[in-house]
């Protein structure tokens, strides 16, 4: 038993709580299962399941299915956001992805990882790092590519673990827009044309970021 719930019932609660707020979860259970539970119980049980999963996570591995083509590259994406908590402090919520590509650039499979807000990124880095090394070991001949925004600590983590490094286009594109507005701010038509031109060059021309 998990607290006073069967494992299956605890899984149902935790799964629903991952996508629904506790009051909505309570309404959903009442409507679909005829079960009435306290909001506090839903939170407590879901937290308990989360703690149990975290304790066992180091011993689990995500099984990669049989793929339709040979893996040529492994792209490791890393990102995060600062979140203001109820107590007034800021914490880091992190996410990561490990994508497998064939020689033609077609994505074959992706492993996703995430972490609840914490002070810093250490817990996420430790967990995600294990998964990155496991996938790389499974495809030793594949090129590894690190992908992130411009945050320095993302690159401190990615550079020793990947062969090549890319700033993602979406973040770089934001700075192109800022530059166009600063240089061509009064002429909307010219600003938009210049922004489109620079963005196209940034995406399609090697070395455009430094020219």
Residue pairs with C-beta under 8 A, 6 or more apart in sequence:
1 7
2 10
2 45
2 48
2 49
2 52
3 10
3 44
3 45
3 48
5 13
5 45
10 45
10 48
10 49
11 49
13 25
13 29
13 37
13 42
13 45
13 46
13 49
14 45
14 46
14 49
14 50
16 25
16 28
16 29
17 25
17 42
17 43
17 46
18 46
20 28
22 39
22 42
22 43
23 39
25 42
26 36
26 37
26 38
26 39
26 42
29 35
29 36
29 37
30 36
57 127
58 127
58 130
61 134
62 111
62 131
64 100
64 109
64 111
64 135
64 138
65 109
67 100
67 108
67 109
68 108
69 102
69 103
69 106
69 108
70 102
70 103
71 100
71 101
71 102
71 108
71 139
71 142
72 101
72 102
72 103
72 142
72 143
73 100
73 101
73 142
73 143
73 144
73 145
74 98
74 99
74 100
74 101
74 135
74 136
74 139
74 142
74 143
74 144
74 145
75 97
75 98
75 99
75 101
75 144
75 145
75 147
76 96
76 97
76 98
76 132
76 144
76 145
76 146
76 147
76 158
76 161
76 162
77 96
77 97
77 98
77 99
77 147
77 148
77 168
78 94
78 96
78 128
78 146
78 147
78 148
78 154
78 157
78 158
79 94
79 95
79 96
79 148
79 149
79 154
80 92
80 93
80 94
80 95
80 121
80 124
80 151
80 154
81 92
81 93
82 90
82 91
82 92
82 93
83 90
83 91
83 92
83 93
83 117
84 90
85 91
85 117
89 119
91 117
91 118
91 119
92 117
92 118
92 119
92 120
92 121
92 124
93 114
93 115
93 116
93 117
94 114
94 115
94 118
94 121
94 124
94 128
95 112
95 113
95 114
95 115
96 112
96 113
96 114
96 124
96 128
97 110
97 111
97 112
97 113
98 110
98 111
98 113
98 131
98 132
98 135
99 107
99 109
99 110
99 111
100 107
100 108
100 109
100 110
100 135
100 139
100 142
101 107
101 108
102 108
111 131
111 135
113 124
113 127
113 128
113 131
114 124
115 121
115 123
115 124
115 127
115 128
118 124
121 153
121 157
125 157
129 157
129 161
132 161
133 161
136 142
136 144
136 161
143 163
143 164
144 161
144 162
144 163
144 164
145 162
145 163
145 164
145 165
145 166
146 155
146 158
146 159
146 161
146 162
146 164
146 165
146 166
147 165
147 166
147 167
147 168
148 154
148 155
148 158
148 167
148 168
149 167
149 168
149 171
150 167
150 171
155 165
158 165
159 165
167 209
169 202
169 203
172 202
172 209
173 199
173 202
176 195
176 198
176 199
176 202
177 195
179 198
180 191
180 192
180 194
180 195
180 198
181 191
181 195
183 194
184 190
184 191
184 194
185 191
198 208
201 208
201 211
202 208
202 209
